[in-house]
Each structure stands twice: as structure tokens, then as C-alpha cells.
Amino acid sequence: MTMPPLDILLCAPRGFCAGVVRAIDAVEKALAVYGPPVYVRHEIVHNKYVVESLRRKGAVFVRELDEIPDGDSPVIFSAHGVPRAVPEAAASRRLFAIDATCPLVTKVHREAEVHHKRGRHIILVGHAGHPEVIGTIGQLPQGAITLVETAGDIAGLEPADEANLAYVTQTTLSVDDTREIVETLKARFPRIVGPHKEDICYATTNRQGAVKRVAPLVDALIVVGSPNSSNSQRLREVAEREGCPLVRLILRGEDIDWSLFGDIRRLGVTAGASAPEILVEEIIDAFAARFSVNVETVSTADESVFFPLPRGLRGQAAE
Ligand code: SF4
């Protein structure tokens, strides 16, 4: 039986960013140097496949520090960052804490801190409940930061001093939505200060850029990633906005609903910053079992960002 042809346009850049590579390497290095168990507060990155494979190697994922017994085992904080109270609690219990917060998230924490020191109230553009947002808000005393999720939220803001306002943003937002929100903020509060660009990181920007190029060219687009991954959800939205008729966020090959993909001739594939390439290959293999596939990479940016391992792991030799 001859299989129908399918052109797969593979977005580049896609998948792991430098912050995710660093966080996963941190857990693996800690396991190699100190041996299991290595405790990890929250999912180290938002991907079940990654979490499960680290769990099998001896990582123990916890929600809060009080689930960790006293002792010498390391506890690693996830790439999304943590409220200040978390390292403080770890220090008071003399836990061996290793902070795998992405340096680009830490940069936002430092920006917020500087604004606060200068007496500015801070507007954080981000999604309520996301660990990164919880971590950023938790850098400063309660009430120092107000969260804004949409441009519509801005009309309801009533700052005590409009002349002393600053904004920061979550790193994994939609570039286009955030531009609109920042413009609305600046229109309402002309003296608000903020970063030179927004705080959206290079990886989020580049992955969205590649999807923008590919989405108008294909009948369907798959984002490989987890539903709780903010940057993966944004990739799905970008593809939908660019007019791609069928867009699905899929974790594994087994999750593909084949009733949707029967008639397509061109498929776009990308992956969120926390999705490993092996899952992209799994998805392509699943299509290759049903179609005669031709894979072409569409590259819109080069990436060479690298972050060294967190303190406490640099220069440590494995046992
Ligand atoms: S998506 Fe951006 S901010 Fe988040 S871990 Fe990756 S590089 Fe860091």
C-alpha cells in the first residue's frame, strides 16, 4: 500500500533552551556527585517525560521543603525560580540548596528589586499561578508588585503614585500580546519605567518567530510540549493566530488524534523550551508510519546561549 505524501516543516529553533538544559544538567550532576536521593522542589521543568526520567535516576520531586527530611541530600530549585522565602527556609533548616533558577528569570528578580529600592511600585505582566510569577512576586514584600494578565486589566489599576511605577514581565509570554500590554501601560502611565525591551527571553522570542514563519505554510501544526508549559501554550496560540487551521499541543506520539490529521499534506512541528528532541523524533516517527514524509527544517534564528551550572555543582567531580 502506498502511503500519502506529507511534507513536515520543522521549526528551528525549537525545544530545549539554555535555562532548561542547565536545570536538567544540575539534577543529573547532583545525582552523579552526591548520589540519590536528590530532592527537587516542583517539576524541574514543565515536562512529564523529563521529570519521569529524572525520577527513575533517583530524583525525588516535592511540592514544599517540609516534605524533605533533615540531612545532607541536595535540594534543587526549579528553572522557574522561587519566592525568597524558599531559600531562606532551606537555610534555616541547613538544607543543601542548589538554585537552578534560569539566569534570565533571576535577571527579572534583580530588576524588580532595583525598582523597589528606588521606591517604585511594580506591575508584573504575567499569568496568575505560574511558578515563575509566584517566584517573582515572592522576591519583594507583599503589596510591592501588582500582577497584570491582560491589557484589559490596566484600566482597573489604581496606583498610589503614578509617577513612581515600573514594569517587568514573565519571560515566556506571547511577544505580540506583551507588546500590546506594555503599550497600554505606557499610554495610561506615561512615566512608567521598564526594561529596554520586555523581559521575554531569547528562547521564547525565537521559538515564536519560527512558528510565525511556518504556521501560514502548513495545514496543521504540532507543538510538542506539556499543557502546563507556558511557552508551549504561547507557541500554540501564535500558530492559531497566524491562521493555521489545525494546531495541537501534544506531549507524546501516542497522544496524536489521527482522525484530525488524515487529510493534511503539510505539517509544521515545533517544541516548547522544556520538550526534549527525542519527543519531536517520536512524533515525526509516528507520522512516518502513516505517511511518506519529507522533513525540511525552517530556521529563523541561530542560538548559542549557554549557562554554566549553578553554584554548588561547578567543578564537582562525579563519585
Ligand atoms: S524559557 Fe527562557 S527564561 Fe525560561 S528557562 Fe528557558 S531561557 Fe530561561
Residues whose N, C-alpha, C, O or C-beta is under 5 A from the ligand:
A	BS01	SF4	C17 A18 G19 V20 A79 C102 L104 V105 T171 C201 A203 A273
